[in-house]
Amino acid sequence: MKDFLFTDDLVIKNGDFAVDYSDNQHQKHILVAYKGEYKQSPELGVGIEQMLKDDDITPVLIEAKKNLQYDGVDVKNIYFTDEGRLVIDGNYKKNN
């Protein structure tokens, strides 16, 4: 999927909005957002920052997988590495 690119703000290239592959960006936004932040999909959002304060990471993984699937990601596996990085093995489903 292609969309506008963001860092902390919109990315501008050659005087125009940058548009490029954005699947990872969408997934990051879903993980960081809290429920209710997306007006069109108020049930979307993990609030991962708050959830990671708990000792048990299982609810984080369940909530992340559920939200990503809701957004159209075919999640094959989701886990934390020993270094604490979240790995999402999955891609957005193709629309026919």
C-alpha positions as CSV (number, residue, x, y, z in Angstrom):
1,M,0.0,0.0,0.0
2,K,1.3,3.5,-0.8
3,D,0.4,6.5,1.3
4,F,1.9,9.8,2.6
5,L,5.0,9.2,4.6
6,F,5.5,10.5,8.1
7,T,8.4,10.9,10.5
8,D,7.3,13.2,13.2
9,D,5.7,15.3,10.5
10,L,4.8,14.8,6.8
11,V,7.8,14.1,4.7
12,I,8.3,16.6,1.8
13,K,10.4,15.7,-1.3
14,N,11.0,18.1,-4.1
15,G,8.3,20.5,-2.8
16,D,5.6,17.8,-2.6
17,F,4.3,15.2,-0.1
18,A,6.3,12.0,-0.2
19,V,4.3,9.0,-1.2
20,D,5.8,5.5,-0.9
21,Y,5.4,2.0,0.6
22,S,3.6,2.6,4.0
23,D,2.5,-0.7,5.4
24,N,5.1,-0.6,8.3
25,Q,4.1,3.0,9.0
26,H,0.4,2.0,9.3
27,Q,1.2,-0.9,11.6
28,K,3.3,1.4,13.8
29,H,0.5,4.0,14.0
30,I,-2.0,1.3,15.0
31,L,0.3,0.0,17.7
32,V,1.0,3.4,19.2
33,A,-2.6,4.8,18.9
34,Y,-5.1,4.4,21.7
35,K,-8.7,3.2,21.1
36,G,-10.8,6.2,20.0
37,E,-8.1,8.1,18.3
38,Y,-9.3,7.1,14.8
39,K,-12.6,8.7,14.3
40,Q,-13.7,6.3,11.5
41,S,-12.6,3.2,13.5
42,P,-12.8,4.0,17.2
43,E,-12.2,0.4,18.2
44,L,-8.8,0.5,16.4
45,G,-5.6,1.1,18.5
46,V,-3.4,-0.9,20.8
47,G,-1.9,1.8,23.1
48,I,1.3,-0.3,23.3
49,E,3.2,2.1,25.4
50,Q,0.7,1.8,28.3
51,M,0.4,-2.0,27.8
52,L,4.1,-2.6,28.0
53,K,4.2,-1.3,31.6
54,D,2.7,-4.7,32.7
55,D,4.8,-7.7,33.4
56,D,2.8,-10.0,31.2
57,I,3.3,-9.3,27.5
58,T,0.8,-11.9,26.3
59,P,-2.1,-9.4,26.3
60,V,0.0,-7.0,24.3
61,L,0.6,-9.6,21.6
62,I,-3.1,-10.6,21.5
63,E,-4.3,-7.0,21.2
64,A,-1.7,-6.1,18.6
65,K,-2.6,-9.2,16.5
66,K,-6.3,-8.5,16.8
67,N,-5.9,-4.9,15.8
68,L,-3.6,-5.6,12.9
69,Q,-6.0,-8.3,11.6
70,Y,-8.9,-5.8,11.9
71,D,-6.9,-3.4,9.6
72,G,-6.4,-6.2,7.0
73,V,-3.0,-7.7,7.9
74,D,-2.7,-11.4,7.5
75,V,-0.6,-12.0,10.7
76,K,1.2,-15.3,10.6
77,N,3.2,-14.7,13.8
78,I,3.9,-11.8,16.2
79,Y,6.5,-11.9,19.0
80,F,9.1,-10.0,20.9
81,T,12.8,-10.8,20.3
82,D,15.2,-11.3,23.2
83,E,16.3,-7.7,22.6
84,G,12.8,-6.5,23.0
85,R,11.9,-5.7,19.4
86,L,8.4,-6.5,18.2
87,V,8.4,-8.7,15.1
88,I,5.3,-8.9,13.0
89,D,5.3,-11.6,10.4
90,G,2.5,-10.7,8.1
91,N,1.4,-8.6,5.1
92,Y,-1.8,-6.6,4.2
93,K,-4.2,-8.8,2.2
94,K,-4.5,-7.9,-1.4
95,N,-7.9,-6.5,-2.5
96,N,-9.4,-8.3,-5.5
